């Protein structure tokens, strides 16, 4: 180890003092939310072995340099080299560190937990925030089925079997064969049949430009995000 590094780690080092001041300033900024817990060593470390001087022991991170008054701090009965080493799950030092990390994680979960759309008064505003440009454009641009067409599908046995299952209804055909129109008719039929029931019908129409030029099966990440937003609405 370079001697200059040991000099920096000495108690009262100007570098350490400046780092501590910078951290305090950062923690006090209004737009910064930090959960900090400090752990410091309670046994001196044989730093002499690093530079070949046996018997020299010092505290590398003592309570003064390893804590800030407004944050929780804990002393561990270890030296600096073993500060992050534990004998097992029942090690008292391990339990101390584990419990503090658990508390930080719980606090972060509560703070960042998404609002429940079923309970919040802001539901309309939250749903509106999911909207994006051209959200309904593909569906609006698709023509409705002409009278007397598409209804043949609803008399097919496989259609009734699909309605009773959790499977996928796959409609295949040549380009321009109005597959999208047929799908639109299916959605309309479902809305008609399920009107008044506690059932949500959700759907999304992929815009044609969402497919990349390199592969007809490759969909942009932006399109996937728009898909999720549509389904949530």
Secondary structure, 3 states (H helix, E strand, C coil): CCHHHHHHHCCCCHHHHHHHHHHHHHHCCCCCCCCCEEEEECCCECCHHHHCCCCCCECCCCCCCCCCCCCEEEEECCCHHHCCCCCCCCCHHHHHHHHHHHHHHHHHHHHHCCCCCCCCCCHHHHHHCCCCCCCCHHHHHCCCCCCCCCHHHHHCHHHHHHHCCCCCCCCCCCCCCCHHHHHHHHHHHHHHHCCCCCCCCCCCCCCHHHECCCCCCCECHHHHHHHHHHHHC
